[in-house]
């Protein structure tokens, strides 16, 4: 079982909370990097939700 499969299994039923956490983490990275990597952050957030 891959790491992604384990994470998906753990998050099952808690999608809303996980989504909020991913959004907050992305906002934190954008703040610390002054938006320099916002495109990469957005792509990573999309992959987390659409994988």
N, CA, C, O and CB atoms as a CASP TS submission, in Angstrom:
PFRMAT TS
TARGET T0000
AUTHOR 0000-0000-0000
METHOD Language model
MODEL 1
PARENT N/A
ATOM      1  N   UNK     1       0.856  -1.180   0.000  1.00  0.00           N
ATOM      2  CA  UNK     1       0.000   0.000   0.000  1.00  0.00           C
ATOM      3  C   UNK     1       0.900   1.240   0.000  1.00  0.00           C
ATOM      4  O   UNK     1       1.817   1.367   0.811  1.00  0.00           O
ATOM      5  CB  UNK     1      -0.973   0.000   1.238  1.00  0.00           C
ATOM      6  N   UNK     2       0.610   2.141  -0.928  1.00  0.00           N
ATOM      7  CA  UNK     2       1.428   3.355  -1.035  1.00  0.00           C
ATOM      8  C   UNK     2       1.040   4.372   0.040  1.00  0.00           C
ATOM      9  O   UNK     2       0.015   4.236   0.708  1.00  0.00           O
ATOM     10  CB  UNK     2       1.277   3.983  -2.436  1.00  0.00           C
ATOM     11  N   UNK     3       1.861   5.365   0.184  1.00  0.00           N
ATOM     12  CA  UNK     3       1.612   6.424   1.158  1.00  0.00           C
ATOM     13  C   UNK     3       0.310   7.153   0.817  1.00  0.00           C
ATOM     14  O   UNK     3      -0.487   7.455   1.705  1.00  0.00           O
ATOM     15  CB  UNK     3       2.799   7.420   1.198  1.00  0.00           C
ATOM     16  N   UNK     4       0.101   7.433  -0.466  1.00  0.00           N
ATOM     17  CA  UNK     4      -1.125   8.132  -0.879  1.00  0.00           C
ATOM     18  C   UNK     4      -2.363   7.309  -0.541  1.00  0.00           C
ATOM     19  O   UNK     4      -3.373   7.858  -0.101  1.00  0.00           O
ATOM     20  CB  UNK     4      -1.091   8.436  -2.388  1.00  0.00           C
ATOM     21  N   UNK     5      -2.290   5.992  -0.746  1.00  0.00           N
ATOM     22  CA  UNK     5      -3.420   5.133  -0.405  1.00  0.00           C
ATOM     23  C   UNK     5      -3.706   5.171   1.097  1.00  0.00           C
ATOM     24  O   UNK     5      -4.863   5.194   1.514  1.00  0.00           O
ATOM     25  CB  UNK     5      -3.149   3.692  -0.856  1.00  0.00           C
ATOM     26  N   UNK     6      -2.655   5.178   1.895  1.00  0.00           N
ATOM     27  CA  UNK     6      -2.824   5.243   3.344  1.00  0.00           C
ATOM     28  C   UNK     6      -3.458   6.569   3.761  1.00  0.00           C
ATOM     29  O   UNK     6      -4.348   6.607   4.611  1.00  0.00           O
ATOM     30  CB  UNK     6      -1.472   5.056   4.049  1.00  0.00           C
ATOM     31  N   UNK     7      -2.984   7.661   3.146  1.00  0.00           N
ATOM     32  CA  UNK     7      -3.552   8.976   3.464  1.00  0.00           C
ATOM     33  C   UNK     7      -5.019   9.053   3.077  1.00  0.00           C
ATOM     34  O   UNK     7      -5.838   9.562   3.843  1.00  0.00           O
ATOM     35  CB  UNK     7      -2.771  10.080   2.754  1.00  0.00           C
ATOM     36  N   UNK     8      -5.354   8.558   1.906  1.00  0.00           N
ATOM     37  CA  UNK     8      -6.748   8.572   1.459  1.00  0.00           C
ATOM     38  C   UNK     8      -7.627   7.785   2.421  1.00  0.00           C
ATOM     39  O   UNK     8      -8.736   8.210   2.746  1.00  0.00           O
ATOM     40  CB  UNK     8      -6.867   7.996   0.038  1.00  0.00           C
ATOM     41  N   UNK     9      -7.133   6.640   2.874  1.00  0.00           N
ATOM     42  CA  UNK     9      -7.888   5.814   3.811  1.00  0.00           C
ATOM     43  C   UNK     9      -8.088   6.545   5.145  1.00  0.00           C
ATOM     44  O   UNK     9      -9.169   6.483   5.731  1.00  0.00           O
ATOM     45  CB  UNK     9      -7.168   4.473   4.039  1.00  0.00           C
ATOM     46  N   UNK    10      -7.059   7.226   5.615  1.00  0.00           N
ATOM     47  CA  UNK    10      -7.148   7.940   6.885  1.00  0.00           C
ATOM     48  C   UNK    10      -8.106   9.118   6.798  1.00  0.00           C
ATOM     49  O   UNK    10      -8.803   9.423   7.767  1.00  0.00           O
ATOM     50  CB  UNK    10      -5.772   8.423   7.316  1.00  0.00           C
ATOM     51  N   UNK    11      -8.149   9.783   5.648  1.00  0.00           N
ATOM     52  CA  UNK    11      -8.951  10.992   5.492  1.00  0.00           C
ATOM     53  C   UNK    11     -10.397  10.712   5.107  1.00  0.00           C
ATOM     54  O   UNK    11     -11.226  11.623   5.101  1.00  0.00           O
ATOM     55  CB  UNK    11      -8.327  11.879   4.461  1.00  0.00           C
ATOM     56  N   UNK    12     -10.697   9.493   4.795  1.00  0.00           N
ATOM     57  CA  UNK    12     -12.053   9.150   4.378  1.00  0.00           C
ATOM     58  C   UNK    12     -13.049   9.556   5.469  1.00  0.00           C
ATOM     59  O   UNK    12     -12.921   9.156   6.626  1.00  0.00           O
ATOM     60  CB  UNK    12     -12.166   7.632   4.071  1.00  0.00           C
ATOM     61  N   UNK    13     -14.040  10.356   5.077  1.00  0.00           N
ATOM     62  CA  UNK    13     -15.027  10.845   6.027  1.00  0.00           C
ATOM     63  C   UNK    13     -14.661  12.180   6.655  1.00  0.00           C
ATOM     64  O   UNK    13     -15.460  12.769   7.383  1.00  0.00           O
ATOM     65  CB  UNK    13     -15.226   9.838   7.099  1.00  0.00           C
ATOM     66  N   UNK    14     -13.458  12.655   6.377  1.00  0.00           N
ATOM     67  CA  UNK    14     -12.990  13.923   6.942  1.00  0.00           C
ATOM     68  C   UNK    14     -12.507  14.863   5.841  1.00  0.00           C
ATOM     69  O   UNK    14     -11.582  15.648   6.047  1.00  0.00           O
ATOM     70  CB  UNK    14     -11.863  13.677   7.958  1.00  0.00           C
ATOM     71  N   UNK    15     -13.132  14.779   4.688  1.00  0.00           N
ATOM     72  CA  UNK    15     -12.690  15.558   3.532  1.00  0.00           C
ATOM     73  C   UNK    15     -12.739  17.061   3.783  1.00  0.00           C
ATOM     74  O   UNK    15     -11.844  17.791   3.358  1.00  0.00           O
ATOM     75  CB  UNK    15     -13.537  15.219   2.330  1.00  0.00           C
ATOM     76  N   UNK    16     -13.772  17.522   4.465  1.00  0.00           N
ATOM     77  CA  UNK    16     -13.910  18.961   4.706  1.00  0.00           C
ATOM     78  C   UNK    16     -12.774  19.475   5.589  1.00  0.00           C
ATOM     79  O   UNK    16     -12.177  20.511   5.295  1.00  0.00           O
ATOM     80  CB  UNK    16     -15.270  19.271   5.360  1.00  0.00           C
ATOM     81  N   UNK    17     -12.480  18.759   6.658  1.00  0.00           N
ATOM     82  CA  UNK    17     -11.395  19.168   7.546  1.00  0.00           C
ATOM     83  C   UNK    17     -10.050  19.112   6.832  1.00  0.00           C
ATOM     84  O   UNK    17      -9.217  20.002   7.003  1.00  0.00           O
ATOM     85  CB  UNK    17     -11.365  18.282   8.793  1.00  0.00           C
ATOM     86  N   UNK    18      -9.836  18.070   6.035  1.00  0.00           N
ATOM     87  CA  UNK    18      -8.586  17.940   5.291  1.00  0.00           C
ATOM     88  C   UNK    18      -8.453  19.083   4.299  1.00  0.00           C
ATOM     89  O   UNK    18      -7.367  19.638   4.132  1.00  0.00           O
ATOM     90  CB  UNK    18      -8.518  16.584   4.562  1.00  0.00           C
ATOM     91  N   UNK    19      -9.544  19.438   3.643  1.00  0.00           N
ATOM     92  CA  UNK    19      -9.519  20.535   2.682  1.00  0.00           C
ATOM     93  C   UNK    19      -9.144  21.849   3.330  1.00  0.00           C
ATOM     94  O   UNK    19      -8.374  22.632   2.775  1.00  0.00           O
ATOM     95  CB  UNK    19     -10.859  20.669   2.006  1.00  0.00           C
ATOM     96  N   UNK    20      -9.690  22.083   4.502  1.00  0.00           N
ATOM     97  CA  UNK    20      -9.344  23.311   5.226  1.00  0.00           C
ATOM     98  C   UNK    20      -7.864  23.326   5.589  1.00  0.00           C
ATOM     99  O   UNK    20      -7.209  24.365   5.509  1.00  0.00           O
ATOM    100  CB  UNK    20     -10.203  23.450   6.498  1.00  0.00           C
ATOM    101  N   UNK    21      -7.346  22.180   5.984  1.00  0.00           N
ATOM    102  CA  UNK    21      -5.926  22.087   6.339  1.00  0.00           C
ATOM    103  C   UNK    21      -5.022  22.335   5.145  1.00  0.00           C
ATOM    104  O   UNK    21      -4.009  23.025   5.257  1.00  0.00           O
ATOM    105  CB  UNK    21      -5.621  20.726   6.933  1.00  0.00           C
ATOM    106  N   UNK    22      -5.387  21.773   4.004  1.00  0.00           N
ATOM    107  CA  UNK    22      -4.605  21.973   2.787  1.00  0.00           C
ATOM    108  C   UNK    22      -4.650  23.439   2.371  1.00  0.00           C
ATOM    109  O   UNK    22      -3.632  24.000   1.965  1.00  0.00           O
ATOM    110  CB  UNK    22      -5.129  21.073   1.646  1.00  0.00           C
ATOM    111  N   UNK    23      -5.816  24.060   2.470  1.00  0.00           N
ATOM    112  CA  UNK    23      -5.938  25.484   2.136  1.00  0.00           C
ATOM    113  C   UNK    23      -5.084  26.347   3.054  1.00  0.00           C
ATOM    114  O   UNK    23      -4.402  27.265   2.597  1.00  0.00           O
ATOM    115  CB  UNK    23      -7.399  25.927   2.220  1.00  0.00           C
ATOM    116  N   UNK    24      -5.122  26.051   4.342  1.00  0.00           N
ATOM    117  CA  UNK    24      -4.332  26.831   5.299  1.00  0.00           C
ATOM    118  C   UNK    24      -2.839  26.648   5.065  1.00  0.00           C
ATOM    119  O   UNK    24      -2.068  27.602   5.168  1.00  0.00           O
ATOM    120  CB  UNK    24      -4.686  26.431   6.732  1.00  0.00           C
ATOM    121  N   UNK    25      -2.430  25.414   4.748  1.00  0.00           N
ATOM    122  CA  UNK    25      -1.015  25.152   4.474  1.00  0.00           C
ATOM    123  C   UNK    25      -0.569  25.914   3.229  1.00  0.00           C
ATOM    124  O   UNK    25       0.521  26.484   3.202  1.00  0.00           O
ATOM    125  CB  UNK    25      -0.764  23.637   4.295  1.00  0.00           C
ATOM    126  N   UNK    26      -1.410  25.923   2.204  1.00  0.00           N
ATOM    127  CA  UNK    26      -1.078  26.662   0.991  1.00  0.00           C
ATOM    128  C   UNK    26      -0.976  28.150   1.246  1.00  0.00           C
ATOM    129  O   UNK    26      -0.074  28.813   0.734  1.00  0.00           O
ATOM    130  CB  UNK    26      -2.108  26.399  -0.081  1.00  0.00           C
ATOM    131  N   UNK    27      -1.900  28.679   2.039  1.00  0.00           N
ATOM    132  CA  UNK    27      -1.858  30.100   2.390  1.00  0.00           C
ATOM    133  C   UNK    27      -0.586  30.427   3.163  1.00  0.00           C
ATOM    134  O   UNK    27       0.020  31.477   2.948  1.00  0.00           O
ATOM    135  CB  UNK    27      -3.094  30.488   3.216  1.00  0.00           C
ATOM    136  N   UNK    28      -0.182  29.536   4.058  1.00  0.00           N
ATOM    137  CA  UNK    28       1.033  29.730   4.847  1.00  0.00           C
ATOM    138  C   UNK    28       2.261  29.791   3.936  1.00  0.00           C
ATOM    139  O   UNK    28       3.110  30.669   4.083  1.00  0.00           O
ATOM    140  CB  UNK    28       1.189  28.598   5.883  1.00  0.00           C
ATOM    141  N   UNK    29       2.342  28.852   3.000  1.00  0.00           N
ATOM    142  CA  UNK    29       3.480  28.827   2.077  1.00  0.00           C
ATOM    143  C   UNK    29       3.487  30.093   1.222  1.00  0.00           C
ATOM    144  O   UNK    29       4.539  30.698   1.015  1.00  0.00           O
ATOM    145  CB  UNK    29       3.429  27.565   1.176  1.00  0.00           C
ATOM    146  N   UNK    30       2.322  30.489   0.728  1.00  0.00           N
ATOM    147  CA  UNK    30       2.242  31.714  -0.080  1.00  0.00           C
ATOM    148  C   UNK    30       2.691  32.935   0.727  1.00  0.00           C
ATOM    149  O   UNK    30       3.382  33.814   0.212  1.00  0.00           O
ATOM    150  CB  UNK    30       0.804  31.924  -0.596  1.00  0.00           C
ATOM    151  N   UNK    31       2.294  32.973   1.981  1.00  0.00           N
ATOM    152  CA  UNK    31       2.675  34.103   2.839  1.00  0.00           C
ATOM    153  C   UNK    31       4.184  34.134   3.059  1.00  0.00           C
ATOM    154  O   UNK    31       4.811  35.187   2.951  1.00  0.00           O
ATOM    155  CB  UNK    31       1.946  34.021   4.195  1.00  0.00           C
ATOM    156  N   UNK    32       4.760  32.983   3.366  1.00  0.00           N
ATOM    157  CA  UNK    32       6.189  32.917   3.671  1.00  0.00           C
ATOM    158  C   UNK    32       7.056  33.161   2.444  1.00  0.00           C
ATOM    159  O   UNK    32       8.167  33.677   2.562  1.00  0.00           O
ATOM    160  CB  UNK    32       6.528  31.572   4.270  1.00  0.00           C
ATOM    161  N   UNK    33       6.555  32.792   1.263  1.00  0.00           N
ATOM    162  CA  UNK    33       7.337  32.977   0.042  1.00  0.00           C
ATOM    163  C   UNK    33       6.893  34.218  -0.728  1.00  0.00           C
ATOM    164  O   UNK    33       7.349  34.463  -1.845  1.00  0.00           O
ATOM    165  CB  UNK    33       7.222  31.743  -0.849  1.00  0.00           C
ATOM    166  N   UNK    34       6.009  34.990  -0.128  1.00  0.00           N
ATOM    167  CA  UNK    34       5.479  36.209  -0.733  1.00  0.00           C
ATOM    168  C   UNK    34       4.866  35.941  -2.101  1.00  0.00           C
ATOM    169  O   UNK    34       4.980  36.753  -3.019  1.00  0.00           O
ATOM    170  CB  UNK    34       6.577  37.252  -0.857  1.00  0.00           C
ATOM    171  N   UNK    35       4.210  34.783  -2.223  1.00  0.00           N
ATOM    172  CA  UNK    35       3.496  34.434  -3.444  1.00  0.00           C
ATOM    173  C   UNK    35       4.374  33.970  -4.587  1.00  0.00           C
ATOM    174  O   UNK    35       3.881  33.746  -5.692  1.00  0.00           O
ATOM    175  CB  UNK    35       2.712  35.587  -3.892  1.00  0.00           C
ATOM    176  N   UNK    36       5.657  33.824  -4.345  1.00  0.00           N
ATOM    177  CA  UNK    36       6.601  33.455  -5.402  1.00  0.00           C
ATOM    178  C   UNK    36       6.266  32.097  -6.026  1.00  0.00           C
ATOM    179  O   UNK    36       6.494  31.895  -7.218  1.00  0.00           O
ATOM    180  CB  UNK    36       8.021  33.429  -4.845  1.00  0.00           C
ATOM    181  N   UNK    37       5.733  31.177  -5.240  1.00  0.00           N
ATOM    182  CA  UNK    37       5.436  29.832  -5.726  1.00  0.00           C
ATOM    183  C   UNK    37       3.941  29.536  -5.718  1.00  0.00           C
ATOM    184  O   UNK    37       3.535  28.378  -5.620  1.00  0.00           O
ATOM    185  CB  UNK    37       6.167  28.802  -4.885  1.00  0.00           C
ATOM    186  N   UNK    38       3.135  30.563  -5.818  1.00  0.00           N
ATOM    187  CA  UNK    38       1.691  30.368  -5.697  1.00  0.00           C
ATOM    188  C   UNK    38       1.145  29.429  -6.768  1.00  0.00           C
ATOM    189  O   UNK    38       0.212  28.673  -6.496  1.00  0.00           O
ATOM    190  CB  UNK    38       0.978  31.704  -5.777  1.00  0.00           C
ATOM    191  N   UNK    39       1.692  29.457  -7.959  1.00  0.00           N
ATOM    192  CA  UNK    39       1.255  28.546  -9.012  1.00  0.00           C
ATOM    193  C   UNK    39       1.530  27.099  -8.647  1.00  0.00           C
ATOM    194  O   UNK    39       0.699  26.220  -8.875  1.00  0.00           O
ATOM    195  CB  UNK    39       1.939  28.885 -10.321  1.00  0.00           C
ATOM    196  N   UNK    40       2.694  26.863  -8.082  1.00  0.00           N
ATOM    197  CA  UNK    40       3.054  25.509  -7.661  1.00  0.00           C
ATOM    198  C   UNK    40       2.183  25.055  -6.488  1.00  0.00           C
ATOM    199  O   UNK    40       1.768  23.898  -6.423  1.00  0.00           O
ATOM    200  CB  UNK    40       4.544  25.445  -7.272  1.00  0.00           C
ATOM    201  N   UNK    41       1.916  25.966  -5.580  1.00  0.00           N
ATOM    202  CA  UNK    41       1.082  25.653  -4.418  1.00  0.00           C
ATOM    203  C   UNK    41      -0.330  25.292  -4.884  1.00  0.00           C
ATOM    204  O   UNK    41      -0.919  24.319  -4.413  1.00  0.00           O
ATOM    205  CB  UNK    41       1.042  26.852  -3.423  1.00  0.00           C
ATOM    206  N   UNK    42      -0.864  26.086  -5.812  1.00  0.00           N
ATOM    207  CA  UNK    42      -2.204  25.813  -6.329  1.00  0.00           C
ATOM    208  C   UNK    42      -2.269  24.452  -7.019  1.00  0.00           C
ATOM    209  O   UNK    42      -3.237  23.710  -6.854  1.00  0.00           O
ATOM    210  CB  UNK    42      -2.630  26.912  -7.302  1.00  0.00           C
ATOM    211  N   UNK    43      -1.242  24.135  -7.784  1.00  0.00           N
ATOM    212  CA  UNK    43      -1.196  22.842  -8.463  1.00  0.00           C
ATOM    213  C   UNK    43      -1.167  21.694  -7.452  1.00  0.00           C
ATOM    214  O   UNK    43      -1.864  20.692  -7.615  1.00  0.00           O
ATOM    215  CB  UNK    43       0.029  22.767  -9.386  1.00  0.00           C
ATOM    216  N   UNK    44      -0.360  21.853  -6.420  1.00  0.00           N
ATOM    217  CA  UNK    44      -0.270  20.817  -5.376  1.00  0.00           C
ATOM    218  C   UNK    44      -1.610  20.654  -4.669  1.00  0.00           C
ATOM    219  O   UNK    44      -2.033  19.530  -4.399  1.00  0.00           O
ATOM    220  CB  UNK    44       0.832  21.169  -4.347  1.00  0.00           C
ATOM    221  N   UNK    45      -2.280  21.759  -4.368  1.00  0.00           N
ATOM    222  CA  UNK    45      -3.580  21.680  -3.707  1.00  0.00           C
ATOM    223  C   UNK    45      -4.581  20.961  -4.605  1.00  0.00           C
ATOM    224  O   UNK    45      -5.354  20.134  -4.122  1.00  0.00           O
ATOM    225  CB  UNK    45      -4.095  23.091  -3.346  1.00  0.00           C
ATOM    226  N   UNK    46      -4.582  21.257  -5.886  1.00  0.00           N
ATOM    227  CA  UNK    46      -5.499  20.605  -6.817  1.00  0.00           C
ATOM    228  C   UNK    46      -5.223  19.104  -6.883  1.00  0.00           C
ATOM    229  O   UNK    46      -6.154  18.299  -6.928  1.00  0.00           O
ATOM    230  CB  UNK    46      -5.379  21.232  -8.217  1.00  0.00           C
ATOM    231  N   UNK    47      -3.959  18.735  -6.888  1.00  0.00           N
ATOM    232  CA  UNK    47      -3.610  17.316  -6.958  1.00  0.00           C
ATOM    233  C   UNK    47      -4.046  16.556  -5.711  1.00  0.00           C
ATOM    234  O   UNK    47      -4.437  15.392  -5.792  1.00  0.00           O
ATOM    235  CB  UNK    47      -2.115  17.155  -7.157  1.00  0.00           C
ATOM    236  N   UNK    48      -3.979  17.209  -4.574  1.00  0.00           N
ATOM    237  CA  UNK    48      -4.403  16.556  -3.345  1.00  0.00           C
ATOM    238  C   UNK    48      -5.895  16.233  -3.418  1.00  0.00           C
ATOM    239  O   UNK    48      -6.320  15.154  -3.003  1.00  0.00           O
ATOM    240  CB  UNK    48      -4.096  17.447  -2.119  1.00  0.00           C
ATOM    241  N   UNK    49      -6.687  17.165  -3.944  1.00  0.00           N
ATOM    242  CA  UNK    49      -8.138  16.976  -3.978  1.00  0.00           C
ATOM    243  C   UNK    49      -8.601  16.127  -5.151  1.00  0.00           C
ATOM    244  O   UNK    49      -9.678  15.534  -5.089  1.00  0.00           O
ATOM    245  CB  UNK    49      -8.824  18.311  -4.030  1.00  0.00           C
ATOM    246  N   UNK    50      -7.814  16.055  -6.215  1.00  0.00           N
ATOM    247  CA  UNK    50      -8.260  15.349  -7.408  1.00  0.00           C
ATOM    248  C   UNK    50      -7.497  14.081  -7.676  1.00  0.00           C
ATOM    249  O   UNK    50      -7.558  13.557  -8.789  1.00  0.00           O
ATOM    250  CB  UNK    50      -8.154  16.234  -8.584  1.00  0.00           C
ATOM    251  N   UNK    51      -6.784  13.569  -6.705  1.00  0.00           N
ATOM    252  CA  UNK    51      -6.034  12.338  -6.941  1.00  0.00           C
ATOM    253  C   UNK    51      -6.814  11.133  -6.497  1.00  0.00           C
ATOM    254  O   UNK    51      -6.334  10.006  -6.621  1.00  0.00           O
ATOM    255  CB  UNK    51      -4.703  12.378  -6.228  1.00  0.00           C
TER
END
